[in-house]
Amino acid sequence: MTETKNNNGLKVLAGLLGVVLLGTIIYTVSLYQDKKKTTAALTDEKTKVVEDLNSLKSEYDKAILESNVTNEELVAARDNIAKYIDSVKTMKADISSLSRYRRQVSVLKAEREQLLKQVDSLKQSNTLIAMQRDSTYVELEKQTVFNDSLVVQNTQLADVVEKGSALNITTFTVDAVKEKNSGKLVSTSRASRTDKFKICFTVANNVIAQAGDREFYLEVLDPQGNVLGESYAKTNDSGASVTYSKGTNFYYENKTLDVCDYINKPSSEFQKGNYMVNVYDDGLKLLGTSKFSLK
């Protein structure tokens, strides 16, 4: 009887232990499944955080490439995100760490929006500056063309003024003369009777010419082509030169002026033959030529 009771008690105890063991197994399996789900969820969340960070980094890379100037803030933000990506990849995923990085992603997105707005503003400013620069360049080109045109016009005007202000002669005569004892001069055509050449010319009026002392140059060539007189040399600004017999000075007041001067005979008599007389202005411009003969 007692043995039967003991057997029943063992059976009950075995049943209870079986129930406990089964519950433990079920609980352990449940814990394992929960941990597996939690690990998968954490891994998935970790992957999403890395993807978000990579997306942010790509946007920064694009913004840096499109920016016309080096933006240190963009580069620093991009490099900072790269560090976050490395940290997330190597970290042991847990809810606390992932929550912290998820919040950091939100902060980085807000920072990205602010920086991109600054970049857009800078790009607009650069575009405006470029437009203003191009506009200024066009205006400078126009001004340069205008200035060049003015230089040409001024040069042409200066040439016109220079030419217009040059003196000219309207009449030009050469006369071989003999001086009598009374001092009176009479014309002659004989070389033996000639004492000097009387050279006269009339300077035309010119209102734009410069008034003041002026000098013309008389060149007298004998029958052999030699220059009579002291034979002075004169060279102008362009390098042209003339050997002349005498310089004739007069004061010009922008009105018609008659000028006469004389070339005395050389130490010997004047030669027979053809003579030529040239008159040059102070710039060595030939104003007139006259030819005559002595018998």
C-alpha positions as CSV (number, residue, x, y, z in Angstrom):
1,M,0.0,0.0,0.0
2,T,2.8,2.3,1.0
3,E,4.8,1.4,-2.0
4,T,1.9,2.2,-4.3
5,K,1.6,5.7,-2.7
6,N,5.3,6.3,-3.3
7,N,5.1,5.3,-6.9
8,N,2.2,7.7,-7.4
9,G,4.1,10.5,-5.7
10,L,7.1,10.0,-8.0
11,K,4.9,10.0,-11.0
12,V,3.4,13.3,-9.9
13,L,6.8,14.8,-9.2
14,A,8.1,13.6,-12.6
15,G,5.1,15.1,-14.3
16,L,5.7,18.4,-12.5
17,L,9.3,18.4,-13.5
18,G,8.4,17.6,-17.1
19,V,6.0,20.5,-17.1
20,V,8.7,22.8,-15.7
21,L,11.2,21.6,-18.2
22,L,8.8,22.1,-21.0
23,G,8.0,25.6,-19.8
24,T,11.7,26.3,-19.5
25,I,12.3,25.1,-23.0
26,I,9.4,27.1,-24.4
27,Y,10.6,30.2,-22.5
28,T,14.2,29.7,-23.7
29,V,13.0,29.3,-27.3
30,S,10.8,32.4,-27.0
31,L,13.8,34.4,-25.6
32,Y,16.0,33.2,-28.4
33,Q,13.3,34.1,-31.0
34,D,12.9,37.6,-29.4
35,K,16.6,38.1,-29.3
36,K,16.9,37.0,-32.9
37,K,14.1,39.4,-33.9
38,T,15.7,42.2,-31.9
39,T,19.1,41.6,-33.5
40,A,17.6,41.6,-37.0
41,A,15.7,44.8,-36.2
42,L,18.9,46.4,-34.8
43,T,20.9,45.3,-37.8
44,D,18.2,46.6,-40.1
45,E,18.1,49.9,-38.2
46,K,21.9,50.1,-38.4
47,T,21.8,49.6,-42.1
48,K,19.2,52.3,-42.5
49,V,21.3,54.7,-40.5
50,V,24.3,54.0,-42.7
51,E,22.2,54.4,-45.8
52,D,20.9,57.8,-44.5
53,L,24.4,58.9,-43.8
54,N,25.7,57.8,-47.2
55,S,22.8,59.6,-48.8
56,L,23.8,62.8,-46.9
57,K,27.5,62.3,-47.9
58,S,26.5,61.9,-51.6
59,E,24.5,65.2,-51.5
60,Y,27.5,67.0,-50.0
61,D,29.7,65.5,-52.7
62,K,27.4,66.7,-55.4
63,A,27.1,70.2,-53.8
64,I,30.9,70.5,-53.6
65,L,31.3,69.5,-57.3
66,E,28.6,72.0,-58.4
67,S,30.0,74.8,-56.3
68,N,32.1,77.3,-58.3
69,V,34.2,78.0,-55.3
70,T,35.8,75.8,-52.6
71,N,33.4,75.8,-49.6
72,E,35.3,74.7,-46.5
73,E,32.0,74.2,-44.5
74,L,30.7,71.7,-47.0
75,V,33.9,69.8,-47.1
76,A,34.1,69.7,-43.3
77,A,30.5,68.5,-43.0
78,R,31.1,65.8,-45.7
79,D,34.2,64.6,-43.8
80,N,32.3,64.6,-40.5
81,I,29.6,62.4,-42.0
82,A,32.2,60.0,-43.3
83,K,33.5,59.6,-39.7
84,Y,29.9,58.8,-38.5
85,I,29.6,56.2,-41.2
86,D,32.8,54.4,-40.1
87,S,31.6,54.6,-36.4
88,V,28.2,53.1,-37.2
89,K,29.7,50.3,-39.3
90,T,32.1,49.2,-36.5
91,M,29.8,49.7,-33.5
92,K,28.0,46.9,-31.7
93,A,24.4,47.7,-32.4
94,D,22.1,48.5,-29.5
95,I,19.0,50.5,-29.0
96,S,20.7,53.3,-27.1
97,S,23.5,53.8,-29.7
98,L,21.2,53.6,-32.7
99,S,18.8,56.1,-31.2
100,R,21.7,58.5,-30.6
101,Y,22.9,58.1,-34.2
102,R,19.3,58.4,-35.5
103,R,18.9,61.7,-33.7
104,Q,22.3,62.8,-35.1
105,V,21.1,62.0,-38.6
106,S,18.2,64.4,-38.1
107,V,20.6,67.1,-36.9
108,L,22.9,66.5,-39.9
109,K,19.9,66.7,-42.3
110,A,18.9,70.1,-40.8
111,E,22.5,71.2,-41.0
112,R,22.7,70.1,-44.6
113,E,19.6,72.1,-45.5
114,Q,21.1,75.2,-43.9
115,L,24.5,74.8,-45.7
116,L,22.8,74.1,-49.1
117,K,20.8,77.3,-48.7
118,Q,24.0,79.2,-48.1
119,V,25.6,77.5,-51.1
120,D,22.6,78.4,-53.3
121,S,22.8,82.0,-52.0
122,L,26.5,82.1,-52.8
123,K,26.0,80.6,-56.3
124,Q,23.3,83.3,-57.0
125,S,25.7,86.0,-55.7
126,N,28.5,84.5,-57.9
127,T,26.1,84.5,-60.9
128,L,25.1,88.1,-60.3
129,I,28.8,89.1,-59.9
130,A,29.6,87.2,-63.2
131,M,26.8,89.0,-65.0
132,Q,27.9,92.4,-63.6
133,R,31.5,91.5,-64.6
134,D,30.4,90.6,-68.1
135,S,28.3,93.8,-68.3
136,T,31.3,95.8,-67.1
137,Y,33.6,94.1,-69.6
138,V,31.1,94.9,-72.4
139,E,30.9,98.5,-71.2
140,L,34.7,98.7,-71.1
141,E,34.9,97.3,-74.6
142,K,32.5,99.9,-75.8
143,Q,34.4,102.6,-73.9
144,T,37.7,101.4,-75.4
145,V,36.2,101.5,-78.9
146,F,34.9,104.9,-78.2
147,N,38.2,106.1,-76.8
148,D,40.0,104.7,-79.8
149,S,37.6,106.5,-82.1
150,L,38.3,109.7,-80.2
151,V,42.0,109.2,-80.5
152,V,41.6,108.7,-84.2
153,Q,39.4,111.8,-84.5
154,N,41.7,113.8,-82.4
155,T,44.7,112.7,-84.4
156,Q,42.8,113.6,-87.6
157,L,41.7,116.9,-86.2
158,A,45.3,117.6,-85.1
159,D,46.5,116.9,-88.6
160,V,43.8,119.2,-90.0
161,V,44.7,121.9,-87.5
162,E,48.4,121.5,-88.2
163,K,47.8,121.6,-91.9
164,G,45.3,124.5,-91.6
165,S,47.6,126.5,-89.4
166,A,50.6,126.2,-91.8
167,L,51.6,129.4,-93.5
168,N,51.6,129.8,-97.2
169,I,52.7,132.4,-99.7
170,T,50.5,133.9,-102.4
171,T,53.2,135.7,-104.4
172,F,56.9,135.0,-104.9
173,T,59.3,137.1,-107.0
174,V,63.0,137.2,-107.5
175,D,64.8,140.2,-109.0
176,A,68.5,140.8,-109.9
177,V,69.3,144.4,-108.9
178,K,72.1,146.9,-109.0
179,E,72.5,149.4,-106.2
180,K,73.3,153.0,-107.4
181,N,75.3,155.5,-105.4
182,S,72.1,157.1,-104.2
183,G,71.1,153.7,-102.7
184,K,68.3,153.2,-105.3
185,L,68.0,149.7,-106.6
186,V,67.4,149.1,-110.3
187,S,66.6,145.8,-112.0
188,T,69.1,144.2,-114.3
189,S,69.5,141.0,-116.3
190,R,73.3,141.1,-116.6
191,A,75.4,139.1,-114.3
192,S,78.2,141.7,-114.3
193,R,75.9,144.5,-113.2
194,T,74.1,142.5,-110.5
195,D,75.0,143.4,-106.9
196,K,72.3,141.3,-105.1
197,F,69.1,139.3,-105.5
198,K,66.0,140.8,-104.2
199,I,63.6,138.0,-103.0
200,C,60.0,139.0,-102.1
201,F,57.0,136.9,-101.1
202,T,53.6,137.5,-99.6
203,V,52.5,135.5,-96.6
204,A,48.8,134.7,-96.7
205,N,46.5,135.5,-93.8
206,N,45.6,132.6,-91.5
207,V,43.4,133.1,-88.5
208,I,44.3,129.7,-86.8
209,A,48.1,130.0,-87.3
210,Q,50.1,130.8,-84.3
211,A,51.1,134.5,-84.2
212,G,54.6,135.5,-83.3
213,D,58.2,135.4,-84.6
214,R,58.6,133.2,-87.7
215,E,61.5,132.2,-89.9
216,F,61.5,131.1,-93.6
217,Y,64.5,129.8,-95.3
218,L,65.8,131.0,-98.7
219,E,67.8,128.5,-100.9
220,V,69.5,130.1,-103.9
221,L,71.2,127.7,-106.3
222,D,73.8,129.0,-108.9
223,P,74.1,127.6,-112.4
224,Q,76.2,124.8,-111.1
225,G,73.6,123.9,-108.5
226,N,75.7,125.2,-105.6
227,V,74.1,127.0,-102.7
228,L,74.9,130.7,-102.6
229,G,75.7,132.4,-99.3
230,E,76.9,130.9,-96.0
231,S,75.2,127.6,-96.7
232,Y,73.4,126.8,-93.4
233,A,71.9,123.4,-92.7
234,K,68.5,122.8,-91.2
235,T,66.8,119.5,-90.2
236,N,63.1,119.1,-89.3
237,D,61.5,116.6,-86.8
238,S,61.0,113.9,-89.5
239,G,64.8,113.9,-90.3
240,A,64.5,115.9,-93.6
241,S,67.2,118.5,-94.1
242,V,67.9,121.5,-96.3
243,T,71.0,123.5,-96.9
244,Y,69.9,127.1,-97.3
245,S,71.5,130.5,-98.1
246,K,69.7,132.7,-95.6
247,G,67.0,132.7,-92.9
248,T,64.4,135.4,-93.2
249,N,62.8,136.4,-89.9
250,F,59.5,138.3,-89.6
251,Y,56.7,138.8,-87.1
252,Y,53.3,137.3,-88.1
253,E,50.0,138.6,-86.8
254,N,47.6,136.4,-88.8
255,K,47.3,139.0,-91.5
256,T,48.6,139.2,-95.0
257,L,52.3,140.2,-94.8
258,D,54.8,141.3,-97.5
259,V,58.4,140.1,-96.8
260,C,61.5,141.0,-98.8
261,D,65.2,140.0,-98.3
262,Y,68.4,140.1,-100.2
263,I,71.2,137.7,-101.1
264,N,74.4,139.6,-101.7
265,K,76.8,138.7,-104.5
266,P,79.7,136.4,-103.6
267,S,83.3,137.6,-103.4
268,S,83.5,137.4,-107.2
269,E,80.8,138.4,-109.7
270,F,77.6,136.5,-110.2
271,Q,77.9,133.9,-112.9
272,K,76.0,133.9,-116.1
273,G,73.3,131.2,-116.4
274,N,70.2,129.9,-114.8
275,Y,69.4,130.4,-111.1
276,M,66.7,128.8,-108.9
277,V,65.4,130.1,-105.6
278,N,63.3,128.0,-103.1
279,V,61.4,129.2,-100.1
280,Y,60.9,126.9,-97.1
281,D,58.8,127.4,-94.0
282,D,60.1,126.7,-90.5
283,G,59.1,123.0,-90.9
284,L,61.1,122.8,-94.2
285,K,57.9,122.6,-96.3
286,L,58.6,124.0,-99.8
287,L,56.4,127.0,-100.3
288,G,57.5,128.3,-103.6
289,T,60.1,128.0,-106.4
290,S,61.3,130.7,-108.9
291,K,63.8,130.5,-111.8
292,F,65.6,133.2,-113.7
293,S,68.6,133.8,-115.9
294,L,71.5,136.2,-116.0
295,K,73.3,137.2,-119.2
